[in-house]
Amino acid sequence: MENIAVKLVSEFNKIVMVYEKQFDELSEKENLTKLEIAIIGFLANNPAFNTAKDIERIRKFKKSNISTAVDNLNNRGLLTKEVSKSDRRITNLYLTSIANNIVEAIKKIQSVFFEKIFKDISKEEIEAHFSVLKRIFDNIERLDQ
């Protein structure tokens, strides 16, 4: 079982590395860090999760790095920060229209990446794989509590 676990972690790391590499050209073209691109992508794909705390909790980025990246994106006009009307301790993050081209590029990169990695794999095989992964992630979540 140990070899399977090591291989699983190794393969997940490889997926993450290859996925992040897909954004190198966009990062250079737009003069954005990988974290800034990740935050834009996260906010575009998850509009209900729009606080720095959400990004920290879900993406597991460091709070200080998120804060710096959000400030940079705000200064460039790519996102705005609004204090929540219901709870003044919460600041909601919203992408601006200036970020639209970057969001489109991110979504295109994601689409091409997933199309390539799932090539020649049936929908049923993908669903079975994700069913097992969900159980693994549920077990991991219990360990993390």
N, C-alpha and C positions, 0 to 999 in steps of 0.2 A: 504494500500500500504506500510506503514511503516514496518509492521511485515514481509512482503515479502522481503523488502530490507534488513532488519536485518538478516533474515534467509539466504538470498542469500550471504551476506558478511560472515556470520558464516560458511556456507558450503564451500565457496571458501577458507577460512582460513583453514578449516579442510582438504581439498584436498591438499593444500600446505604443511601442517604439515605432513600428511601421506606420501606424495611424498618425502619430504626431509628425512624422517625417513628411506626410502628404501636405502639410501646411507650410513647409519651408519657403516655397516660392511666394506664397501669399504674404507670409511674415516679412520677407525681404521687400516685396513690392509695396506693401502698405506701411512699412516701418513699424510693425507691431511685434511685441513679444509673443511667444507661444501661449503664455498665460492670458494675455489680452485677447488673443484670438479665441482661446478656450472660453473665456468669459462671455464674449460676444456670441459665440455659438450656443453656449448654455442658456443665455437670456433669450435668444431667438427661438430655441427649441423647447424652452420650458417657461413660458411667460408667467405661470402661476408661482414659480419659485424665483422671486426677483429681489432678494436681499443678499447682502454679502454673507450673512449667516447661512442662507440656503446653499450658496455656492460652497462655503466651507464644509457644511454638513454632507452634501451630496457628492461633491467632486473631491473632497479631502485635501484641498489646497490650504496652505498656511494663511491664517488671518492677515498677517502683516503683508504678505505678497498680494493678497486680494485687494487690500486697502490701497497699496501703491498702484496696482494695475487699474483699479476703478478710478482713482484720481487722475491718472494719465488719460484714460478714455474720456473722462468728464472734461478735462482740459482741452482735449482735441475735438470736443463737441459730438463724440460718438454715442455718449449716453448722458442721461440726466439723473440727478439724485433728488428724490422728493421725500420729505418727512411724511410719514403715514398720518392721516387725519385721525385714525382710531387709536394709535399708540405712538406718541412723539419719540419714543426710543428707537423706533424702527424707521430705517431709510430704505425706500423702494428704489430700484434701479430700472430705468427704462431706456431702451435703445432709441436713438433719434433717426430721422430719415437720412442723415449723413452716413449712417452705418449700413444702409440698405444694400449697396453694392458689395460690401464686405460680407454681409449675411448671405447674399446670393452666392458668392464665391465659396463660402464655407459649406453651404448646403450642397452645392455642386460637387465639391471635393468629397464630402461625406457620402453622397449618392454613388459616385464613381467607385469609391473605396469599397463600400458594402456590396455593390454589384460585382466587383472583382473577387472579393473574398468568398462570396456565396455562389460563385459560378459553378455550374454543374452539380449543385446540391439542391435536392428537391425541397419543396415547402414542408413536407412531412418530416424529412430528416432534420431540417432546421428547427422545427417545432419540438421534436423529440430531444434534440440537443439542448434547447433552451429550457425545456422542462427539467432536465437533469441539472443544468446550471442554476436554475432558480432554487432548487433544493439545496445545492451546495452553498449558494449565497445566503439562503435562510439560515443554514448552519453557521456560516461565518458571522452573520449578524448576531446570532445568539452568543457566540464566543466574544464578540466585541462589546457586549453589554456589561 
